[in-house]
Amino acid sequence: MPNIKSVKKDFLRSRERQLRNQAAKSQIKTLIKKARVAIEAHATAEEVKPLVTAAVSLVDRAVKRGIIHKNAAARRKSRLAKRVNAVAA
């Protein structure tokens, strides 16, 4: 642990941000996985659509907060949309 007061605050702040970012990334992964599992289980469009919408929404919010890069978000959304369209076709 640092000795200087401002460095201690910076350390604590960065730790809080790290935990918040980890939680957001984990939630993104969980929602994407749920959507993928539903797609692979040949669920109906009514069952898959809310899962995909929630995952895309969460990814967009993470980009807005600076948690993930916009290109990484676009890649994740594109891959998910590709799976949905493949099953729909």
A tleap script that builds the chain and sets N, CA, C and O, in Angstrom:
source leaprc.protein.ff14SB
mol = sequence {
  NMET PRO ASN ILE LYS SER VAL LYS LYS ASP
  PHE LEU ARG SER ARG GLU ARG GLN LEU ARG
  ASN GLN ALA ALA LYS SER GLN ILE LYS THR
  LEU ILE LYS LYS ALA ARG VAL ALA ILE GLU
  ALA HIE ALA THR ALA GLU GLU VAL LYS PRO
  LEU VAL THR ALA ALA VAL SER LEU VAL ASP
  ARG ALA VAL LYS ARG GLY ILE ILE HIE LYS
  ASN ALA ALA ALA ARG ARG LYS SER ARG LEU
  ALA LYS ARG VAL ASN ALA VAL ALA CALA
}
set mol.1.N position { 0.852 -1.180 0.000 }
set mol.1.CA position { 0.000 0.000 0.000 }
set mol.1.C position { 0.898 1.243 0.000 }
set mol.1.O position { 1.893 1.283 0.723 }
set mol.2.N position { 0.557 2.246 -0.797 }
set mol.2.CA position { 1.373 3.457 -0.868 }
set mol.2.C position { 1.296 4.291 0.412 }
set mol.2.O position { 0.375 4.139 1.214 }
set mol.3.N position { 2.271 5.167 0.583 }
set mol.3.CA position { 2.321 6.013 1.781 }
set mol.3.C position { 1.701 7.380 1.564 }
set mol.3.O position { 1.159 7.965 2.501 }
set mol.4.N position { 1.769 7.896 0.358 }
set mol.4.CA position { 1.265 9.233 0.063 }
set mol.4.C position { -0.257 9.182 -0.060 }
set mol.4.O position { -0.831 8.297 -0.695 }
set mol.5.N position { -0.892 10.189 0.586 }
set mol.5.CA position { -2.344 10.182 0.679 }
set mol.5.C position { -3.036 10.193 -0.687 }
set mol.5.O position { -3.982 9.435 -0.903 }
set mol.6.N position { -2.582 11.030 -1.597 }
set mol.6.CA position { -3.227 11.112 -2.915 }
set mol.6.C position { -3.025 9.823 -3.710 }
set mol.6.O position { -3.894 9.423 -4.485 }
set mol.7.N position { -1.879 9.179 -3.513 }
set mol.7.CA position { -1.619 7.922 -4.212 }
set mol.7.C position { -2.517 6.821 -3.652 }
set mol.7.O position { -2.986 5.958 -4.393 }
set mol.8.N position { -2.754 6.857 -2.339 }
set mol.8.CA position { -3.675 5.892 -1.728 }
set mol.8.C position { -5.068 6.033 -2.341 }
set mol.8.O position { -5.716 5.042 -2.678 }
set mol.9.N position { -5.524 7.305 -2.483 }
set mol.9.CA position { -6.837 7.555 -3.063 }
set mol.9.C position { -6.894 7.060 -4.501 }
set mol.9.O position { -7.871 6.433 -4.911 }
set mol.10.N position { -5.841 7.346 -5.265 }
set mol.10.CA position { -5.790 6.876 -6.653 }
set mol.10.C position { -5.863 5.355 -6.713 }
set mol.10.O position { -6.563 4.784 -7.550 }
set mol.11.N position { -5.129 4.713 -5.814 }
set mol.11.CA position { -5.113 3.251 -5.763 }
set mol.11.C position { -6.510 2.707 -5.484 }
set mol.11.O position { -6.969 1.781 -6.152 }
set mol.12.N position { -7.185 3.293 -4.487 }
set mol.12.CA position { -8.522 2.832 -4.122 }
set mol.12.C position { -9.520 3.080 -5.250 }
set mol.12.O position { -10.374 2.241 -5.534 }
set mol.13.N position { -9.398 4.252 -5.891 }
set mol.13.CA position { -10.289 4.576 -6.999 }
set mol.13.C position { -10.095 3.616 -8.164 }
set mol.13.O position { -11.061 3.165 -8.781 }
set mol.14.N position { -8.838 3.310 -8.456 }
set mol.14.CA position { -8.579 2.410 -9.584 }
set mol.14.C position { -9.088 1.006 -9.271 }
set mol.14.O position { -9.562 0.303 -10.163 }
set mol.15.N position { -8.994 0.603 -8.019 }
set mol.15.CA position { -9.502 -0.708 -7.613 }
set mol.15.C position { -11.029 -0.772 -7.775 }
set mol.15.O position { -11.569 -1.769 -8.253 }
set mol.16.N position { -11.716 0.311 -7.367 }
set mol.16.CA position { -13.172 0.370 -7.525 }
set mol.16.C position { -13.562 0.284 -8.994 }
set mol.16.O position { -14.478 -0.451 -9.364 }
set mol.17.N position { -12.849 1.048 -9.832 }
set mol.17.CA position { -13.129 1.027 -11.270 }
set mol.17.C position { -12.876 -0.353 -11.847 }
set mol.17.O position { -13.649 -0.841 -12.671 }
set mol.18.N position { -11.782 -0.985 -11.410 }
set mol.18.CA position { -11.436 -2.315 -11.907 }
set mol.18.C position { -12.558 -3.308 -11.593 }
set mol.18.O position { -12.958 -4.092 -12.454 }
set mol.19.N position { -13.055 -3.271 -10.372 }
set mol.19.CA position { -14.130 -4.185 -9.976 }
set mol.19.C position { -15.409 -3.911 -10.767 }
set mol.19.O position { -16.094 -4.842 -11.193 }
set mol.20.N position { -15.728 -2.623 -10.963 }
set mol.20.CA position { -16.915 -2.254 -11.728 }
set mol.20.C position { -16.796 -2.725 -13.176 }
set mol.20.O position { -17.753 -3.250 -13.745 }
set mol.21.N position { -15.614 -2.534 -13.771 }
set mol.21.CA position { -15.395 -2.951 -15.156 }
set mol.21.C position { -15.441 -4.468 -15.294 }
set mol.21.O position { -15.996 -4.991 -16.261 }
set mol.22.N position { -14.857 -5.177 -14.324 }
set mol.22.CA position { -14.894 -6.643 -14.353 }
set mol.22.C position { -16.328 -7.145 -14.291 }
set mol.22.O position { -16.701 -8.074 -15.007 }
set mol.23.N position { -17.130 -6.527 -13.432 }
set mol.23.CA position { -18.530 -6.940 -13.297 }
set mol.23.C position { -19.283 -6.710 -14.603 }
set mol.23.O position { -20.070 -7.557 -15.026 }
set mol.24.N position { -19.043 -5.570 -15.241 }
set mol.24.CA position { -19.729 -5.261 -16.494 }
set mol.24.C position { -19.312 -6.239 -17.592 }
set mol.24.O position { -20.157 -6.723 -18.345 }
set mol.25.N position { -18.026 -6.529 -17.686 }
set mol.25.CA position { -17.535 -7.467 -18.705 }
set mol.25.C position { -18.108 -8.863 -18.472 }
set mol.25.O position { -18.478 -9.560 -19.417 }
set mol.26.N position { -18.175 -9.257 -17.215 }
set mol.26.CA position { -18.721 -10.567 -16.884 }
set mol.26.C position { -20.193 -10.649 -17.264 }
set mol.26.O position { -20.650 -11.668 -17.783 }
set mol.27.N position { -20.929 -9.582 -17.008 }
set mol.27.CA position { -22.351 -9.558 -17.342 }
set mol.27.C position { -22.556 -9.631 -18.856 }
set mol.27.O position { -23.475 -10.296 -19.335 }
set mol.28.N position { -21.686 -8.938 -19.607 }
set mol.28.CA position { -21.757 -8.996 -21.068 }
set mol.28.C position { -21.558 -10.426 -21.538 }
set mol.28.O position { -22.326 -10.935 -22.354 }
set mol.29.N position { -20.517 -11.071 -21.015 }
set mol.29.CA position { -20.214 -12.447 -21.418 }
set mol.29.C position { -21.373 -13.379 -21.086 }
set mol.29.O position { -21.715 -14.259 -21.877 }
set mol.30.N position { -21.976 -13.186 -19.921 }
set mol.30.CA position { -23.085 -14.033 -19.489 }
set mol.30.C position { -24.285 -13.890 -20.418 }
set mol.30.O position { -24.872 -14.887 -20.839 }
set mol.31.N position { -24.649 -12.647 -20.736 }
set mol.31.CA position { -25.812 -12.428 -21.597 }
set mol.31.C position { -25.577 -12.943 -23.013 }
set mol.31.O position { -26.480 -13.509 -23.629 }
set mol.32.N position { -24.365 -12.746 -23.528 }
set mol.32.CA position { -24.051 -13.248 -24.862 }
set mol.32.C position { -24.113 -14.773 -24.869 }
set mol.32.O position { -24.613 -15.379 -25.816 }
set mol.33.N position { -23.603 -15.380 -23.810 }
set mol.33.CA position { -23.630 -16.844 -23.725 }
set mol.33.C position { -25.072 -17.356 -23.659 }
set mol.33.O position { -25.410 -18.345 -24.311 }
set mol.34.N position { -25.925 -16.685 -22.870 }
set mol.34.CA position { -27.328 -17.093 -22.779 }
set mol.34.C position { -28.010 -17.001 -24.135 }
set mol.34.O position { -28.781 -17.884 -24.513 }
set mol.35.N position { -27.723 -15.929 -24.863 }
set mol.35.CA position { -28.315 -15.766 -26.193 }
set mol.35.C position { -27.822 -16.857 -27.139 }
set mol.35.O position { -28.609 -17.434 -27.889 }
set mol.36.N position { -26.520 -17.139 -27.104 }
set mol.36.CA position { -25.957 -18.175 -27.978 }
set mol.36.C position { -26.539 -19.546 -27.664 }
set mol.36.O position { -26.851 -20.314 -28.573 }
set mol.37.N position { -26.686 -19.851 -26.387 }
set mol.37.CA position { -27.240 -21.149 -25.986 }
set mol.37.C position { -28.685 -21.265 -26.479 }
set mol.37.O position { -29.097 -22.318 -26.966 }
set mol.38.N position { -29.445 -20.185 -26.350 }
set mol.38.CA position { -30.832 -20.201 -26.818 }
set mol.38.C position { -30.889 -20.399 -28.329 }
set mol.38.O position { -31.738 -21.133 -28.834 }
set mol.39.N position { -29.982 -19.741 -29.045 }
set mol.39.CA position { -29.945 -19.875 -30.506 }
set mol.39.C position { -29.594 -21.310 -30.890 }
set mol.39.O position { -30.227 -21.900 -31.767 }
set mol.40.N position { -28.585 -21.863 -30.230 }
set mol.40.CA position { -28.152 -23.227 -30.540 }
set mol.40.C position { -29.191 -24.270 -30.144 }
set mol.40.O position { -29.214 -25.368 -30.699 }
set mol.41.N position { -30.048 -23.931 -29.189 }
set mol.41.CA position { -31.100 -24.846 -28.766 }
set mol.41.C position { -32.335 -24.724 -29.659 }
set mol.41.O position { -33.381 -25.310 -29.380 }
set mol.42.N position { -32.192 -23.954 -30.736 }
set mol.42.CA position { -33.271 -23.761 -31.709 }
set mol.42.C position { -34.523 -23.185 -31.054 }
set mol.42.O position { -35.642 -23.621 -31.325 }
set mol.43.N position { -34.310 -22.197 -30.186 }
set mol.43.CA position { -35.436 -21.531 -29.538 }
set mol.43.C position { -36.171 -20.675 -30.569 }
set mol.43.O position { -35.628 -20.341 -31.622 }
set mol.44.N position { -37.398 -20.334 -30.249 }
set mol.44.CA position { -38.188 -19.520 -31.167 }
set mol.44.C position { -37.673 -18.079 -31.163 }
set mol.44.O position { -36.930 -17.672 -30.270 }
set mol.45.N position { -38.082 -17.324 -32.171 }
set mol.45.CA position { -37.641 -15.933 -32.298 }
set mol.45.C position { -38.101 -15.099 -31.099 }
set mol.45.O position { -37.402 -14.182 -30.667 }
set mol.46.N position { -39.285 -15.425 -30.565 }
set mol.46.CA position { -39.806 -14.675 -29.419 }
set mol.46.C position { -38.954 -14.895 -28.173 }
set mol.46.O position { -38.857 -14.012 -27.320 }
set mol.47.N position { -38.331 -16.078 -28.067 }
set mol.47.CA position { -37.483 -16.369 -26.908 }
set mol.47.C position { -36.097 -15.768 -27.064 }
set mol.47.O position { -35.492 -15.339 -26.081 }
set mol.48.N position { -35.589 -15.732 -28.287 }
set mol.48.CA position { -34.217 -15.271 -28.532 }
set mol.48.C position { -34.119 -13.755 -28.573 }
set mol.48.O position { -33.141 -13.184 -28.089 }
set mol.49.N position { -35.122 -13.098 -29.145 }
set mol.49.CA position { -35.052 -11.657 -29.365 }
set mol.49.C position { -34.767 -10.847 -28.091 }
set mol.49.O position { -33.898 -9.976 -28.128 }
set mol.50.N position { -35.456 -11.091 -26.970 }
set mol.50.CA position { -35.157 -10.302 -25.768 }
set mol.50.C position { -33.728 -10.529 -25.248 }
set mol.50.O position { -33.100 -9.611 -24.719 }
set mol.51.N position { -33.231 -11.749 -25.402 }
set mol.51.CA position { -31.862 -12.041 -24.952 }
set mol.51.C position { -30.837 -11.290 -25.794 }
set mol.51.O position { -29.887 -10.712 -25.267 }
set mol.52.N position { -31.042 -11.307 -27.101 }
set mol.52.CA position { -30.122 -10.613 -28.006 }
set mol.52.C position { -30.201 -9.105 -27.774 }
set mol.52.O position { -29.174 -8.428 -27.729 }
set mol.53.N position { -31.397 -8.587 -27.628 }
set mol.53.CA position { -31.581 -7.154 -27.392 }
set mol.53.C position { -30.894 -6.725 -26.102 }
set mol.53.O position { -30.238 -5.684 -26.066 }
set mol.54.N position { -31.039 -7.512 -25.050 }
set mol.54.CA position { -30.396 -7.186 -23.772 }
set mol.54.C position { -28.880 -7.223 -23.891 }
set mol.54.O position { -28.194 -6.363 -23.339 }
set mol.55.N position { -28.354 -8.205 -24.602 }
set mol.55.CA position { -26.904 -8.323 -24.774 }
set mol.55.C position { -26.356 -7.136 -25.558 }
set mol.55.O position { -25.338 -6.557 -25.180 }
set mol.56.N position { -27.025 -6.778 -26.641 }
set mol.56.CA position { -26.573 -5.654 -27.469 }
set mol.56.C position { -26.642 -4.351 -26.678 }
set mol.56.O position { -25.741 -3.518 -26.763 }
set mol.57.N position { -27.695 -4.185 -25.924 }
set mol.57.CA position { -27.857 -2.986 -25.103 }
set mol.57.C position { -26.724 -2.859 -24.078 }
set mol.57.O position { -26.169 -1.779 -23.880 }
set mol.58.N position { -26.398 -3.961 -23.443 }
set mol.58.CA position { -25.335 -3.955 -22.439 }
set mol.58.C position { -23.974 -3.671 -23.071 }
set mol.58.O position { -23.155 -2.954 -22.496 }
set mol.59.N position { -23.741 -4.227 -24.238 }
set mol.59.CA position { -22.484 -3.977 -24.951 }
set mol.59.C position { -22.376 -2.494 -25.303 }
set mol.59.O position { -21.316 -1.890 -25.140 }
set mol.60.N position { -23.464 -1.915 -25.782 }
set mol.60.CA position { -23.453 -0.491 -26.138 }
set mol.60.C position { -23.202 0.395 -24.917 }
set mol.60.O position { -22.484 1.391 -25.005 }
set mol.61.N position { -23.790 0.032 -23.793 }
set mol.61.CA position { -23.558 0.808 -22.560 }
set mol.61.C position { -22.114 0.714 -22.105 }
set mol.61.O position { -21.552 1.686 -21.602 }
set mol.62.N position { -21.508 -0.464 -22.281 }
set mol.62.CA position { -20.105 -0.641 -21.900 }
set mol.62.C position { -19.195 0.228 -22.759 }
set mol.62.O position { -18.205 0.773 -22.271 }
set mol.63.N position { -19.531 0.355 -24.031 }
set mol.63.CA position { -18.751 1.224 -24.926 }
set mol.63.C position { -18.890 2.671 -24.481 }
set mol.63.O position { -17.908 3.412 -24.440 }
set mol.64.N position { -20.105 3.067 -24.150 }
set mol.64.CA position { -20.355 4.445 -23.737 }
set mol.64.C position { -19.558 4.795 -22.473 }
set mol.64.O position { -19.091 5.924 -22.323 }
set mol.65.N position { -19.409 3.837 -21.585 }
set mol.65.CA position { -18.668 4.067 -20.338 }
set mol.65.C position { -17.160 3.877 -20.497 }
set mol.65.O position { -16.395 4.164 -19.576 }
set mol.66.N position { -16.734 3.390 -21.674 }
set mol.66.CA position { -15.303 3.199 -21.908 }
set mol.66.C position { -14.766 1.888 -21.362 }
set mol.66.O position { -13.559 1.751 -21.163 }
set mol.67.N position { -15.633 0.935 -21.120 }
set mol.67.CA position { -15.207 -0.347 -20.559 }
set mol.67.C position { -14.612 -1.236 -21.643 }
set mol.67.O position { -13.601 -1.903 -21.422 }
set mol.68.N position { -15.246 -1.243 -22.822 }
set mol.68.CA position { -14.681 -1.984 -23.949 }
set mol.68.C position { -14.571 -1.043 -25.150 }
set mol.68.O position { -15.248 -0.017 -25.208 }
set mol.69.N position { -13.726 -1.397 -26.090 }
set mol.69.CA position { -13.503 -0.580 -27.280 }
set mol.69.C position { -14.679 -0.724 -28.234 }
set mol.69.O position { -15.324 -1.772 -28.283 }
set mol.70.N position { -14.953 0.326 -28.989 }
set mol.70.CA position { -16.122 0.303 -29.875 }
set mol.70.C position { -16.005 -0.771 -30.950 }
set mol.70.O position { -17.012 -1.357 -31.345 }
set mol.71.N position { -14.794 -1.036 -31.428 }
set mol.71.CA position { -14.640 -2.076 -32.445 }
set mol.71.C position { -14.864 -3.464 -31.855 }
set mol.71.O position { -15.400 -4.347 -32.525 }
set mol.72.N position { -14.459 -3.656 -30.612 }
set mol.72.CA position { -14.702 -4.934 -29.934 }
set mol.72.C position { -16.207 -5.142 -29.757 }
set mol.72.O position { -16.714 -6.253 -29.912 }
set mol.73.N position { -16.907 -4.061 -29.433 }
set mol.73.CA position { -18.357 -4.140 -29.274 }
set mol.73.C position { -19.018 -4.469 -30.606 }
set mol.73.O position { -19.926 -5.299 -30.667 }
set mol.74.N position { -18.561 -3.820 -31.669 }
set mol.74.CA position { -19.126 -4.074 -32.992 }
set mol.74.C position { -18.894 -5.529 -33.391 }
set mol.74.O position { -19.772 -6.163 -33.977 }
set mol.75.N position { -17.714 -6.057 -33.072 }
set mol.75.CA position { -17.406 -7.453 -33.398 }
set mol.75.C position { -18.332 -8.401 -32.647 }
set mol.75.O position { -18.860 -9.346 -33.232 }
set mol.76.N position { -18.530 -8.158 -31.364 }
set mol.76.CA position { -19.402 -9.028 -30.565 }
set mol.76.C position { -20.833 -8.999 -31.082 }
set mol.76.O position { -21.471 -10.043 -31.220 }
set mol.77.N position { -21.337 -7.797 -31.369 }
set mol.77.CA position { -22.706 -7.659 -31.864 }
set mol.77.C position { -22.854 -8.318 -33.233 }
set mol.77.O position { -23.866 -8.958 -33.517 }
set mol.78.N position { -21.845 -8.157 -34.071 }
set mol.78.CA position { -21.885 -8.736 -35.411 }
set mol.78.C position { -21.921 -10.259 -35.343 }
set mol.78.O position { -22.693 -10.899 -36.057 }
set mol.79.N position { -21.097 -10.828 -34.497 }
set mol.79.CA position { -21.056 -12.292 -34.369 }
set mol.79.C position { -22.388 -12.829 -33.853 }
set mol.79.O position { -22.865 -13.871 -34.302 }
set mol.80.N position { -22.974 -12.112 -32.913 }
set mol.80.CA position { -24.255 -12.538 -32.358 }
set mol.80.C position { -25.351 -12.436 -33.429 }
set mol.80.O position { -26.171 -13.341 -33.578 }
set mol.81.N position { -25.352 -11.333 -34.163 }
set mol.81.CA position { -26.347 -11.144 -35.216 }
set mol.81.C position { -26.182 -12.198 -36.306 }
set mol.81.O position { -27.170 -12.679 -36.861 }
set mol.82.N position { -24.951 -12.552 -36.608 }
set mol.82.CA position { -24.680 -13.571 -37.626 }
set mol.82.C position { -25.290 -14.909 -37.219 }
set mol.82.O position { -25.858 -15.613 -38.053 }
set mol.83.N position { -25.173 -15.260 -35.937 }
set mol.83.CA position { -25.743 -16.514 -35.447 }
set mol.83.C position { -27.275 -16.482 -35.523 }
set mol.83.O position { -27.906 -17.461 -35.922 }
set mol.84.N position { -27.855 -15.351 -35.137 }
set mol.84.CA position { -29.310 -15.221 -35.167 }
set mol.84.C position { -29.812 -15.347 -36.604 }
set mol.84.O position { -30.788 -16.049 -36.869 }
set mol.85.N position { -29.140 -14.666 -37.521 }
set mol.85.CA position { -29.562 -14.709 -38.934 }
set mol.85.C position { -29.370 -16.082 -39.553 }
set mol.85.O position { -30.160 -16.496 -40.402 }
set mol.86.N position { -28.329 -16.791 -39.137 }
set mol.86.CA position { -28.076 -18.141 -39.674 }
set mol.86.C position { -29.191 -19.101 -39.266 }
set mol.86.O position { -29.613 -19.940 -40.063 }
set mol.87.N position { -29.661 -18.981 -38.043 }
set mol.87.CA position { -30.732 -19.855 -37.551 }
set mol.87.C position { -32.058 -19.455 -38.207 }
set mol.87.O position { -32.880 -20.316 -38.520 }
set mol.88.N position { -32.264 -18.167 -38.412 }
set mol.88.CA position { -33.508 -17.685 -39.004 }
set mol.88.C position { -33.630 -18.115 -40.464 }
set mol.88.O position { -34.734 -18.310 -40.973 }
set mol.89.N position { -32.483 -18.260 -41.133 }
set mol.89.CA position { -32.512 -18.603 -42.558 }
set mol.89.C position { -32.810 -20.068 -42.817 }
set mol.89.O position { -32.864 -20.492 -43.972 }
savepdb mol mol.pdb
quit
